[in-house]
C-alpha cells in the first residue's frame, strides 16, 4: 500500500507541476493528496494487521 501510494504520489506531483490550467491543477492535486493519504502510518498498519493477524505468531 505504501509503495503504491508513493509511486502514485510521485506521478501525481509531476502532473501537478505540469498542469496547464487551474482545473487540471485541482484534479491532479486531488490525485496526489489521495496518494499521500495512502502513505500514512495508519493505513499501512491496518494493512499489515490484516495480512498478518496476531494469532498467526502465537505459539
Secondary structure as GFF3:
##gff-version 3
##sequence-region A 1 59
A	DSSP	alpha_helix	2	17	.	.	.	ID=ss1
A	DSSP	alpha_helix	22	38	.	.	.	ID=ss2
A	DSSP	alpha_helix	41	51	.	.	.	ID=ss3
A	DSSP	three_ten_helix	54	57	.	.	.	ID=ss4
###
